[in-house]
């Protein structure tokens, strides 16, 4: 029985080590796991001006500012899920309807709020004692997948917004 526990512990350590590498790559530092150099979310956002973040990429598409606000909101909802807290009624469409043109100050605030929320969740996940629950595993994987999707959306939009 001790052997099973030991291998289970090792599997948990391997899982969380790799999970944190992928989370870090998604948001902060490229490790070459799935992103090209300097294409993490925070690196990408630093190259976008408030004016660019205010332009809808297509007729019915959201602005990049809305994408960032949405990712922050999603992180907050998943944080509540992982901690088994009630978030209340979630209106996924509210940000898409509300966020459009932003000033440089508002754009900076959206980026800062995203970073603060991410760092809070990073710390929460780092300090979890129990990874045997579906909530932290599912929540952390959902954060990676969802954020990677929006990072791809943002990087694709930049191809249109940053044309010479």
Protein Blocks (a to p, Z undefined) as FASTA:
>chain_A
ZZmmmmmmmmmmmmmmmmmmmmmmmmmmcghlmpcehiafklmmmmpcfklmmpcfbfkb
ccfklmmmmmmmmmmmmmmmmnopaebjadfklmmmmpccdcfklmmmmmmmmmmmmmmm
mmmmmmpmblkbfklmmmmmmmmmmmmmmmmmmmmmmmmmmgZZ
